[in-house]
Amino acid sequence: MPRARASIIGAGRNMDKTIAIIGVGNMGAGMAARLLEGGWTVRACDLVAARVQALVRLGAQGAATPAGAAAGAQALVACVVAA
């Protein structure tokens, strides 16, 4: 039997809500992509500009700094390596 796909709560009604994601590597990029699919506005920031640009092509907003990503966002997700 096929497994039902989970839906994101409030999909389609989230365009006025911005979620900032700091660190869009393996984990952060996946979360950002799912949020974009659900209709959320995502603002992404990463030390590697190509990672941000990949999400911009999917509809995210890019930010050059963590402060720029967080400005005006209703929520912030940080996916960074403690190195």
Buried (B, 14 or more C-beta within 10 A) or exposed (E): EEEEEEEEEEEEEBEEBBBBBBBBBEEBBEBBBEBBEBBBBBBBBBEEEEBBEBBBEEBBBBBEEBEBBBEEBEEBBEBEEEE
